[in-house]
Amino acid sequence: MISNNEKEAIIKQLEDLAIHNDPINPDLYSKYDVKRGLRNANGTGVLVGLTRIGDVVGYEINNGEKIAIPGKLIYRGYNVEDLVKEAEDTKQFGFEQAAFLLIFGELPNEKQLTKFKEYLGECRTLPEYFTDDMIMKAPSKDIMNKIARGVLASYSYDENPEGRKVSNIIRQCIQLTARFSTLAAYGYQAKRRFYDNKSMYLHNPKPELSTAENFLRLIRSNKTYTRLEAETLDLALILHAEHGGGNNSSLTVHVVSSADTDTYSAIAAAVGSLKGRRHGGANIRVVEMMDDIKEHVKDWSNENEVSEYIKKIATKQAFDHTGLVYGMGHAVYTISDPREVLLKAKAKQLAEEKNCMAEFELYNTIERVAPKIIQEVHHSDKLICANVDFYSGFVYTLLNIPRELYTPIFAISRIAGWSAHRIEEIVSGGRIYRPAYKNISSEREFIPIDKR
């Protein structure tokens, strides 16, 4: 029997082998014109597909030159700002309408929206024994992994899991869109009980409530929330529901769906992508950075003191020593991120209600000074704006939502966009994704085992 020390030694030896054999000279990427991260040299994305679902606009191309413009986020041809405004004007929760628009391609009329909400409400409750068998018997420290497992487990509770007809895929997507908030909330409760040694509260979702209301109800022991709290979370869900086909998790849906696999496999893969710290996990890093800033900056209202500490972060002298100022910059948005603009306005409202304006003003100061500091440190004139992650973590903190649920909230929202991309790939794809990789190793003469 191999001891633990021997196992660790074996792993270490294999690690050394992997590290020695896998590095690639960065110069070779230029030599072979490799589009690293599927991005062109000017930062634009490599065009790999067509979509009718969403558009992310941060610049225009004029005579081959990239011209920065205020950011716009488009859902099925409609500006997301208009979706948000209608929800506010009618005092309705808007995520469900956004989900309908993304999945089916048109804005619903009142009757269609009512029926869609009823359908979602009926699907929020998990199948019989699912909670006990699939969540409580195998709790997870990470809720995103728990959601992914819940998605894959849903295959076993589906009478037609392999059906590729669009009608069947729509049914599966609607059920998943409804259930994601329940999967996340129950996964969190299991984590509290088995890993945090805290009380666990399992409330039943209420069909008549919105996604935002249900989620707040399910994660709180007393099931209560204010109207402003639910509206704020609803806004976050609308803004995170879709972000074009090129974002990592939506691209994952297209790639995996193109292999002609089932819905649950494609969506579970997208959850794994979104979990990544370079994707959906970024807002947690913002909050952790803010914790560090609040600890080291004595006077939050002193712009010079704040600026000096941001400069230390940007020059790898403070926080995690990566030089990254989290929540700043975006691959597409340049002058502004429309999601950040909308969420910031709601964050201010919530901060006023919660008596947290001093903290809000600290965020506001950092948003103002950080872009210039980053430009100076990197000797760059590239335009930098705050992205949605900068304020989303702050908003969730004000909502008293535990940090381990920040990225799951992203998933609860993005399942609507993923569903739309899944359907689009089935309807319009028809060809498996198969990009090329250039092999840069030379052939070697095989060495028999007794001579190695």
N, C-alpha and C positions, 0 to 999 in steps of 0.2 A: 504494500500500500504506500502511495506517495504522500509524504508529509506536506504540510502547508508551506514550510520553508523551501522544500524542493519544488513545489508548484510555482512559488514566487520566483525562484531562480530560473525555471524553465521559461516563464512568461517574460522575465527580464531579458533573457538571451534572445528570445524570438522578437521582442521589441527592438533590440539593437539591430537584428537582421533587417527588420522592416524599415527602420529609419535609415539604415545604410543603403538599402536597395531602391528606395522610392523617391528620393529628392530629384527634382528636375531643374536644370539651369534656367533661370527666368529669361535669359537672352533667347532661348530656343522658341519661346512663345512669339517673339517678334519675328524671328527668322522664318517660321512657318505660318505667320499671319494667323495665329490662333486667337479666337475671340474669347478670351478668358471670362468666365461668368456669363457667356453669351452677350457680351457687350462690345461695341465698337470702340475704337481708340478715343472718340470724342465723348464717350460716356453714354451714348444712346444705345438702346437695346437692339440686338440682332433680330431682324424680322423673321419669325419662324411660323407665324400663323395669322389667320384673320378671325375677327370676332365681332359680334353685334352686341355684346353684353355690356361692356364698360370701357371707358376711356379715361386716361390719366394725362392731363395736359399741363405742362410746366414751361413749354417753350414752343417756338415756331421755327421751321427751317426756311430761311430766305436766301436763295442763291447759294445753297450749301452751307450757310452759316446758321448756327443755333442762336436764336434770339429769345431771351428770357421774357416770360409774361406771367402775370398773376395766375396762380394755380387754379385749375378747374377739375372737378370730379364728375364724370358723366355716367349715369345709369340708363342704359337702353335709349340714349339720345337726350335724356332729361338731366338738367343740372341738379345735383344732389341738394343744392341750396333751396331749390323750389320744393323738393320733397319735405325738407325740414321746415320751411316756412308754412306750408299747408298744415303740417302736423301741429305747429304752434298756433296758427290762426284758428283751426277748428277744435283745438284742445283735445286732439286725439293722439294716441300713441302710433308712431309712424313706421316702426320696423316691419310690421306685417305687410303693409302696403309696399314697402321697398322690396321685401322678399317676393311678393307676388309679381311685381314688375320685373325683377331680375330673372325669375324662373320662367315666366310665361311671355315676357317681352312687351306687354302692354300694361298701362295703368288700369286698375280694376274700377268698375263702377260700384256703387254702394252695395248692390245685391251680391256681386261677385266677392267683394271684400268681406262682407258679413259671413258668407258661406265659407270662405277661406279661413277666416279667424275661427269659425266653429270647428272646421276640420282640424286645424292645428290644435285647438283646445282639447279635442277628443283624443289626439295622438300623444299628448304630453305625458300621460301616465304610462309607465313602462309595462311590458307584458308580465303576466303572472309569474311569480317566482324569479323574475329577472334580477330584481334588487338583491335578493338573498344569494342567489347562485352566482351571479356575474359581478357583483360589486362588493358585497359584504364578505364573501368567502375568499376574495383575493384583493384586498385593499392595496392602494398604491400611495407612495409618498408624493408622486407627481400626478396631478389631476389630468394633465394632457394625456399621459399614458393610460390613465383609467378611461378617458373618453375614447381613445383609439381602441382599447379592448372592448368597450361597450359597443362601438360601431361594428367591429368584427363579430362580436357575439350576436348581434342583431340578425346576422345571416341565418343563424340556427332557429330563429323565431319567425322567419319569413317563409310562407308557404310557396313562394315562387322567387327564390333569391337569385337565380341565374337568368331570369327572363330579360331579354334585351329589347323588348318592345318599348317604345317611348312611354306609353301609358303606364307600364309597370315601373319604369325608372322614375317617372314623376311621382308615383305613389311612394316609392322608397325614399325619394328626396324630401317629400313633404313630411313623412314620418320622422326622418332624421332631423329636419329643421325644427320640428316640434320637440323632439326628445333631447336635443343637445343640452338645453338648460337644465333638464332633470338629471341627465347623466353627470353633468358637472357638479350640480348641487349635492347629489347623493354621494358622488365620489369624494367630495370635500368632507361631508359628514362622516364617511367611513374613515377618512384620513384623520380627522379629529379624534375619533374613538380609538383607533388601533395604533396610531403613531404619536399623537399628542396627549393621550390620556385625558381627554376632555369629553364632556357630554356630547352625545350625538342626537340631533333632532331631525326626524324624518317626517316632513309634512307632505300631504298630498297636494299636487298641483291643482289649481282651480281653472276649469275650462274657460270661464268667462274673462279671465285676466289676460293681459298682454304678456309677451315674453319677458319684458323688463320687470313687470310687477310680480310675475310668478317666480322669477329668479331671486329677487330680493326676499320674497316670502319664504322660499325654500332654504335659504342660507341663514336666516335669522331665527333665533329661538322663539321670539315672540310674534313672528310672522308679520310685523308691522313695518311701514315705510311711509314717508311723506310723498305728496304728489310731486314735489320738485325733485326728490330723489329718483322716483320712477321715470320722470321726464328726462332727467339727465342721463340715466342709464340707457333709455330708449334712444336718445340722440347718439350716444356712443355706438349703439348697435347699428343704427342707420349708416353712420359714417364708416364703419368697418366692414360692411356687408360685401363690398366688391372693390377691386382695385386693378381692373384690367387683367388680361390673360397672361401677362408677362411676370407678375409677381410669383415668387417661388412656389407657393402652395397651390395656386390656381394652375400654373404650368404643370405641377405634379399631377393634378387631376387629368389634364389633357394627355400627358405622357402615359400614365397608367391606364386610362380609359382606352387609349389608342391600341393597347395590347389586347383589347376585347375581353377584359376581365369584368367581374361583377361590381356593382355599385359600392358595396361595403368595403371591398379591397381598395378601390380608388379613393374613397373618402377617408379611410383610415390612413392611407399614405399621405394625404394632404394634412391631416392632423399632425403627423410626425414632422412634416416640413414646418408647419406653423410653430411648433414647439421650439424650434431653433432660436438661439439668442440673436442671430442675425436677421430674424424675421419677426415672429410674434412675441418673442421673449424680450424685446428691446425695452418696453415700458418699465419692466422691473428694474433694469439697469439704471434708468433715469431716476427712479425713486431711491435706489441705493446710493447713487451719486449725490442726490439732494440731501440724503441723511448725512453724508460726509461733509457737504458744504455747510449745512446748518450747524454741524459740530465744530467746524473750524473757523467760520466767519462769525465774529462776535456781534457785529452790528449789521443786521440784514438790510438796513436802509441806507448803508454807506456804499454807494456805487463803486468807489475806488477800492474799497476792501473786497467787495464781491469780485470785481474785475481782476484783482491781483490773484485771488485764489483760482478763478477760472483759468488764468494764464498758467498757473502751476499744474492744473489738470491737463491742459493742452500741451504742455512741455514735458509730460510724463513724470512730474515731480510729486503729484498728489493723486489721491483716490486709488485707482487700480493700475496706474502707471502705464496705461496703453496709449495715452495721448488723445483718447476719444472723449469728446464732450457729448454725452448721450442725449438724444432728442434733438440734435442739431444736424441739419443736412438731409438731403433726400436724393435718390437716383434720378428723379424726374422733376420734382418741384424745385423752383429756384427762388423766385421772389416771395412766394407764400404757398403754404399747404392749406387748401380750403377746409380740410377736416380740422386742422389746428385752430383756424380762425373761428369756426363755429363752436368748437368744444371749449375754447378759451372764454368765449362770452358766457357760456353756461357755467363754466368753472367759477367765474367771478360771482355769478348769482348765488351759487351754492356756498362759496366762501363767505359771502356776506351773511347768509343764513346761519352758517356754522361758526361765525366769529373767527375766521381764519384769514382775514385780509392781509395780515403781515406776511404770511407765507405766500399768498398769491402774489403780492408785490415783489417778493424775492424771485419767484419764477419770472415775473414780468421783467425785472432787471436783468436777469441772466439771458432771457430771450433777446433783450436789446443789445447787450454788450458782447455776448459770445461770438456771433458771426464775425465781427471785426477782429477779435482776438485770434480766432482760428485762421483768418486770412493772413494776419501778421506773422503768426508762428510758422505757417506753411509757405509764406511768401507767395501767396496766391490771390488772384482777383476773382476767383470763382464765387458766384453768388451763393449764399447760404441762408436758409431760413429754418425756423423751428418746425419740426414735423409733429404729426399727431401724437406720437409717443411722449412728447414733452409734457403735455397736459393730461393725457389719459390716466397715467398712474396717479397724478395728483387728484383727479376727479374720483378715482376709485378709493383713494385714501379718505377723501371727504365723505364718501358713501359708506365708510367703515367696512369695505370689502377686503378680506384677507389677500395678501400678495400672491399666494399660490393660486388664486382665482383670476388674476389679471389676464393671463394668456388664454385660459379657458373662455373668458368673456369674448375675446377676439374670435374664438372658434364658434361660439354660440351665434355670433353675427355672421361670420364668413361662410358658414354652411350654406347660406342662401346663394352666395356667389358661386361656391363650389358646385352646388346643384345645377346652376345655370350652365356652367362650363362643362359639367358631365354630360348634360343633355345635348349641348352644342356639339361636343366631340362625337357623340353617337350619331347625331343627325347629319353633320357636315364633314366629319373627319374622314374615316375610311382608310387611313394609311397609318401604319405604326411609326412612331417617332424613332428614327435611327440616324442620329448625327454621327459624324466621324471623329475618331481620335487618331492622331498620328503616333505610331509606335517609333520610339527613338532608341530602342535598345537593339543591339546587334545579335545575330544568332551565335550560339555557343555550342561547342562540341560536348555531347553528353558524357558525363563521368560516371562509370559504374559505382555502385554504393561501396564496394570494398576498396575503392581507390580514392574516396573523398576524405 
